[in-house]
Amino acid sequence: MKKVLCFGDSNTYGFIPGNGQRYDENTRWTGVLQRLSEGKFEIIEAGCNNRTGFFDNPAGMKETGYKILPLYLSKKPDFVILAIGINDLQTIYNASFYELKSGMEKLIDIVRDTCPDAKIIVASPPVITNALFNGYFSSMFDKNSIEKSKQIGTIFKKAAKSKNCTFVDLNDYIEVSEKDGLHYEPEAHKEIAVVFFQILENLTIYS
């Protein structure tokens, strides 16, 4: 059975907007994807709240994407979904578009160096909305973060293309919750799982 590493941040972990708890395995997109994939793919969940992709996170190694990614790659996945990057837009990092593009390219290179035959899917982070300012996350992101989130998909698409990876803009299918402007409601998680399952099936058919 083909292994699929789902590497990401709180939306991969299954953060519930409004209360900060975790969706159960029947609700978060990685769990839904596992059910859809029964008999075809083994899903490896690798989400983490507040994880950055490219910047050194003061919370530690687990929350710093490029540092912890090799640990998950030791499982030798056949597919790697990179669904990360929104926390790099926090104000403390002041990320430039160049840093975002080169950061994603660095993650891709890490995968290729460890698992050269793995197929990589790069997913765009969510577009943040002004609902963010109604809660806790307003202390971590600002208006510049919101504007950058509107363009990060284009940046990641260029990074994916330059490295011959598959790209998907999840914002074409879903929107963030009105509760916090950053995370997804259950229906969005379900749609994410369907989108990724279709991509995985296509990559398997045409490989």
Secondary structure per residue as TSV (DSSP state, phi and psi in degrees):
chain	resnum	aa	ss	phi	psi
A	1	M	-	360.0	132.7
A	2	K	E	-69.1	137.9
A	3	K	E	-95.5	136.7
A	4	V	E	-122.3	113.7
A	5	L	E	-87.9	121.0
A	6	C	E	-103.6	95.7
A	7	F	E	-103.7	121.6
A	8	G	E	-168.2	-158.5
A	9	D	S	-109.9	-144.0
A	10	S	H	-66.7	-30.1
A	11	N	H	-73.2	-23.0
A	12	T	H	-81.6	-36.0
A	13	Y	H	-64.1	-36.1
A	14	G	T	105.6	34.5
A	15	F	B	-61.0	129.0
A	16	I	-	-89.8	116.8
A	17	P	T	-63.9	134.7
A	18	G	T	107.4	-42.2
A	19	N	T	-125.1	-9.8
A	20	G	-	76.1	4.4
A	21	Q	-	-82.9	-173.0
A	22	R	B	-112.7	132.8
A	23	Y	-	-59.6	146.7
A	24	D	-	-74.7	173.5
A	25	E	T	-66.1	-16.1
A	26	N	T	-87.3	-5.2
A	27	T	T	-117.1	-45.3
A	28	R	S	-67.0	149.8
A	29	W	H	-63.4	-31.0
A	30	T	H	-65.9	-37.9
A	31	G	H	-70.0	-41.2
A	32	V	H	-63.2	-40.3
A	33	L	H	-62.5	-37.9
A	34	Q	H	-62.7	-40.6
A	35	R	H	-66.3	-42.6
A	36	L	H	-63.3	-31.0
A	37	S	T	-91.4	3.1
A	38	E	T	-50.9	123.1
A	39	G	T	87.0	-8.4
A	40	K	T	-116.3	-48.3
A	41	F	E	-132.3	145.2
A	42	E	E	-100.9	119.9
A	43	I	E	-92.6	125.8
A	44	I	E	-105.0	112.1
A	45	E	E	-80.9	127.7
A	46	A	E	-144.2	52.5
A	47	G	E	-97.9	156.2
A	48	C	-	-154.3	130.5
A	49	N	T	-60.2	137.7
A	50	N	T	66.8	15.1
A	51	R	-	-73.9	129.4
A	52	T	B	-89.3	162.7
A	53	G	S	-96.3	-38.3
A	54	F	S	-125.8	-21.4
A	55	F	S	-101.2	149.6
A	56	D	-	-68.8	115.0
A	57	N	-	-85.1	127.5
A	58	P	T	-62.2	-15.6
A	59	A	T	-72.1	-20.7
A	60	G	-	130.3	-173.2
A	61	M	S	-65.6	-42.7
A	62	K	T	-58.7	-34.3
A	63	E	T	-89.8	-0.5
A	64	T	B	-105.9	105.3
A	65	G	H	-52.9	-52.6
A	66	Y	H	-67.8	-20.1
A	67	K	H	-84.4	-37.0
A	68	I	H	-90.0	-19.4
A	69	L	H	-54.4	-44.4
A	70	P	H	-57.6	-31.3
A	71	L	H	-61.9	-43.1
A	72	Y	H	-72.2	-30.2
A	73	L	H	-70.0	-15.3
A	74	S	T	-64.9	-15.7
A	75	K	T	-78.7	-3.7
A	76	K	-	55.1	60.6
A	77	P	-	-69.8	153.3
A	78	D	S	-88.6	-25.3
A	79	F	E	-133.2	144.5
A	80	V	E	-130.0	120.4
A	81	I	E	-98.1	120.2
A	82	L	E	-102.2	99.1
A	83	A	E	-115.9	72.4
A	84	I	-	-149.4	160.4
A	85	G	-	132.5	-17.6
A	86	I	G	-69.6	-34.9
A	87	N	G	-72.0	-17.1
A	88	D	G	-70.7	-10.2
A	89	L	G	-90.7	2.3
A	90	Q	S	-61.9	149.5
A	91	T	T	-59.4	-31.3
A	92	I	T	-66.7	-20.1
A	93	Y	T	-94.9	-25.2
A	94	N	-	48.3	50.4
A	95	A	-	-67.0	135.0
A	96	S	-	-89.3	162.4
A	97	F	H	-63.8	-34.1
A	98	Y	H	-62.6	-44.3
A	99	E	H	-65.1	-35.1
A	100	L	H	-68.0	-43.2
A	101	K	H	-68.1	-48.4
A	102	S	H	-67.2	-30.0
A	103	G	H	-65.8	-44.5
A	104	M	H	-66.3	-39.5
A	105	E	H	-61.9	-35.5
A	106	K	H	-64.5	-42.3
A	107	L	H	-62.3	-42.2
A	108	I	H	-60.9	-43.1
A	109	D	H	-63.1	-37.4
A	110	I	H	-62.2	-42.8
A	111	V	H	-63.2	-46.8
A	112	R	H	-64.0	-36.7
A	113	D	H	-67.2	-33.3
A	114	T	H	-94.0	-39.7
A	115	C	-	-130.4	75.2
A	116	P	T	-60.7	-23.4
A	117	D	T	-95.0	-5.0
A	118	A	-	-69.0	140.1
A	119	K	E	-89.0	133.5
A	120	I	E	-110.9	132.3
A	121	I	E	-115.2	120.3
A	122	V	E	-100.2	125.0
A	123	A	E	-111.1	138.2
A	124	S	-	-72.5	137.5
A	125	P	-	-65.8	168.7
A	126	P	-	-70.6	152.7
A	127	V	-	-79.4	120.9
A	128	I	-	-74.2	143.6
A	129	T	-	-112.8	170.3
A	130	N	G	-66.5	-12.9
A	131	A	G	-59.9	-19.5
A	132	L	G	-55.3	-34.8
A	133	F	G	-76.2	-1.2
A	134	N	G	-88.3	-4.6
A	135	G	S	-143.1	-159.2
A	136	Y	G	-58.9	-36.4
A	137	F	G	-73.0	-7.8
A	138	S	G	-65.1	-17.9
A	139	S	G	-83.1	-9.7
A	140	M	T	-109.7	-28.0
A	141	F	-	-122.6	158.7
A	142	D	-	-135.9	-169.7
A	143	K	H	-62.5	-34.9
A	144	N	H	-63.6	-36.4
A	145	S	H	-61.4	-42.1
A	146	I	H	-63.3	-45.1
A	147	E	H	-63.9	-39.8
A	148	K	H	-65.8	-35.5
A	149	S	H	-65.5	-23.6
A	150	K	T	-75.5	-17.8
A	151	Q	T	-113.0	-11.5
A	152	I	H	-64.9	-28.8
A	153	G	H	-61.2	-44.6
A	154	T	H	-62.8	-39.0
A	155	I	H	-65.6	-45.7
A	156	F	H	-69.2	-31.0
A	157	K	H	-63.3	-41.2
A	158	K	H	-65.5	-40.5
A	159	A	H	-63.6	-44.2
A	160	A	H	-62.8	-43.1
A	161	K	H	-64.6	-40.8
A	162	S	H	-65.7	-23.5
A	163	K	T	-109.4	11.0
A	164	N	T	59.2	46.9
A	165	C	-	-112.1	161.3
A	166	T	E	-78.8	139.9
A	167	F	E	-124.0	141.1
A	168	V	E	-137.0	131.0
A	169	D	-	-96.2	102.4
A	170	L	G	-64.2	-19.6
A	171	N	G	-68.5	-12.9
A	172	D	G	-74.4	-14.5
A	173	Y	T	-118.2	-28.9
A	174	I	-	-141.4	168.0
A	175	E	-	-131.0	161.4
A	176	V	-	-76.8	165.6
A	177	S	-	-69.4	146.4
A	178	E	T	-74.6	-9.5
A	179	K	T	-74.4	-37.0
A	180	D	T	-138.3	-2.1
A	181	G	S	68.2	14.8
A	182	L	S	-140.2	-32.5
A	183	H	S	-113.6	173.6
A	184	Y	-	-107.7	146.9
A	185	E	-	-82.1	165.9
A	186	P	H	-54.1	-40.2
A	187	E	H	-64.4	-34.8
A	188	A	H	-67.3	-40.8
A	189	H	H	-59.9	-40.8
A	190	K	H	-62.6	-42.1
A	191	E	H	-67.6	-39.3
A	192	I	H	-58.4	-45.5
A	193	A	H	-60.5	-42.3
A	194	V	H	-63.6	-43.9
A	195	V	H	-60.8	-48.6
A	196	F	H	-65.9	-38.2
A	197	F	H	-62.2	-41.9
A	198	Q	H	-64.5	-40.7
A	199	I	H	-63.4	-45.8
A	200	L	H	-61.2	-42.3
A	201	E	H	-62.9	-43.4
A	202	N	H	-64.1	-42.5
A	203	L	H	-66.1	-31.5
A	204	T	H	-72.2	-41.5
A	205	I	H	-64.7	-41.9
A	206	Y	T	-99.4	14.0
A	207	S	-	-84.2	360.0
